[in-house]
Amino acid sequence: AGLSAVPPILRVRVAWQTDRLAECARFYGELLGLVTLGRFDDHAGYDGVFFGLPGSDVQLELTSHRAGSPAAPSAGDDLLVLYLEAQEAATAVARRCAEAGVDPVAPENPYWDGRAIVVPDPDGRLVVLDWGLGEG
């Protein structure tokens, strides 16, 4: 007895906690360009914002509890990978990040060398801006 070939999953949402909700919301919304889908305030002590892409059922949610929500930074190859259509698009996003004081970092995995730019969010989580989709 196993799982069916396609489980009835309707949406995927990755949820991360943070004590820097406003900074992270700005990073993912303004700097990376993800669309803000919704926000909530004081839902059982939590504030939050969630992001997505038009026409996608994949979302990123950031939450902050009023009693504190320390985030753990990325460990090496724990990554959020955003696939962009071209190197120029990734470079433009990375430039916008740099102008806001967010400099790229070297990836731990050499797979990303020459095909992506890695930037840390305000909590130190790593985001890969990849333009090499379909090349490997």
C-alpha positions as CSV (number, residue, x, y, z in Angstrom):
1,A,0.0,0.0,0.0
2,G,1.6,3.2,-1.1
3,L,0.7,6.8,-1.9
4,S,-1.2,7.6,-5.0
5,A,0.9,8.9,-7.9
6,V,-0.2,12.4,-7.4
7,P,-1.3,13.5,-3.9
8,P,-4.2,16.0,-3.6
9,I,-1.9,18.9,-2.6
10,L,-3.5,22.2,-3.6
11,R,-0.9,24.7,-2.6
12,V,2.6,24.8,-1.1
13,R,3.5,27.5,1.4
14,V,6.9,27.8,3.1
15,A,6.6,29.6,6.4
16,W,9.5,31.2,8.2
17,Q,9.6,33.1,11.5
18,T,11.5,36.3,11.9
19,D,12.1,39.1,14.4
20,R,12.7,41.4,11.4
21,L,9.3,41.2,9.8
22,A,9.3,44.7,8.2
23,E,12.9,44.3,6.9
24,C,12.2,40.9,5.5
25,A,8.9,42.0,3.9
26,R,10.7,44.8,2.2
27,F,13.5,42.4,1.0
28,Y,11.1,39.9,-0.5
29,G,8.6,42.4,-1.8
30,E,10.5,45.5,-2.9
31,L,14.0,44.1,-3.6
32,L,13.2,40.6,-4.9
33,G,9.9,41.6,-6.5
34,L,7.6,38.9,-5.0
35,V,3.9,39.9,-5.0
36,T,2.4,40.5,-1.5
37,L,-0.7,38.3,-1.4
38,G,-1.8,39.2,2.1
39,R,-1.0,40.4,5.6
40,F,-2.3,39.8,9.1
41,D,-1.9,41.5,12.4
42,D,-2.2,40.0,15.9
43,H,-3.6,36.7,14.9
44,A,-3.2,34.8,18.2
45,G,-0.1,37.0,18.8
46,Y,1.3,36.7,15.3
47,D,1.8,39.3,12.6
48,G,2.7,38.1,9.1
49,V,2.9,38.7,5.4
50,F,2.8,36.2,2.6
51,F,4.2,36.4,-0.9
52,G,3.7,34.6,-4.2
53,L,3.9,34.9,-7.9
54,P,0.9,35.6,-10.2
55,G,-0.7,32.3,-11.3
56,S,1.3,30.2,-8.8
57,D,0.2,28.1,-5.9
58,V,3.6,28.4,-4.2
59,Q,3.9,30.9,-1.4
60,L,6.3,32.3,1.1
61,E,5.0,33.3,4.5
62,L,6.9,35.4,7.1
63,T,5.6,35.5,10.6
64,S,6.6,37.2,13.8
65,H,5.3,36.5,17.3
66,R,4.9,39.4,19.7
67,A,6.9,37.4,22.3
68,G,9.8,36.9,19.8
69,S,10.5,34.9,16.7
70,P,14.3,34.5,16.3
71,A,15.1,33.1,12.9
72,A,17.9,30.6,12.2
73,P,20.1,31.7,9.2
74,S,20.7,29.4,6.3
75,A,23.0,26.5,7.0
76,G,25.2,26.2,4.0
77,D,23.1,24.8,1.2
78,D,19.6,25.6,2.7
79,L,18.3,27.8,0.0
80,L,15.3,29.5,-1.5
81,V,15.9,29.3,-5.3
82,L,14.2,31.8,-7.6
83,Y,14.5,31.0,-11.3
84,L,14.6,34.1,-13.4
85,E,14.3,34.2,-17.2
86,A,17.8,35.6,-18.0
87,Q,21.0,36.6,-16.4
88,E,20.1,40.3,-17.0
89,A,17.0,39.8,-14.8
90,A,19.1,38.2,-12.0
91,T,21.7,41.0,-12.3
92,A,19.0,43.7,-12.1
93,V,17.6,42.2,-8.9
94,A,21.1,41.8,-7.4
95,R,21.8,45.4,-8.3
96,R,18.6,46.5,-6.5
97,C,19.7,44.5,-3.5
98,A,23.2,46.0,-3.5
99,E,21.8,49.5,-3.7
100,A,19.9,48.7,-0.5
101,G,23.1,47.4,1.2
102,V,22.6,43.7,0.5
103,D,25.7,42.3,-1.1
104,P,25.9,38.9,-2.8
105,V,27.7,36.0,-1.0
106,A,29.6,33.1,-2.4
107,P,27.5,29.9,-2.6
108,E,28.6,26.9,-0.6
109,N,27.8,24.6,-3.5
110,P,29.8,25.2,-6.7
111,Y,26.8,24.2,-8.8
112,W,25.6,27.8,-8.6
113,D,28.9,29.4,-9.8
114,G,28.4,31.0,-13.1
115,R,24.6,30.4,-13.2
116,A,23.3,32.3,-10.2
117,I,23.8,35.1,-7.7
118,V,23.2,34.4,-4.0
119,V,22.0,37.1,-1.7
120,P,21.2,36.9,2.1
121,D,17.9,38.2,3.5
122,P,17.9,40.3,6.6
123,D,17.9,37.1,8.8
124,G,20.8,35.6,6.9
125,R,18.7,33.1,4.9
126,L,20.1,32.6,1.4
127,V,18.2,33.3,-1.8
128,V,19.6,32.1,-5.1
129,L,18.8,34.2,-8.2
130,D,19.2,31.6,-10.9
131,W,19.2,32.2,-14.6
132,G,20.3,28.7,-15.7
133,L,16.9,27.0,-15.6
134,G,16.9,24.1,-18.1
135,E,20.7,24.0,-18.4
136,G,21.4,21.3,-15.8
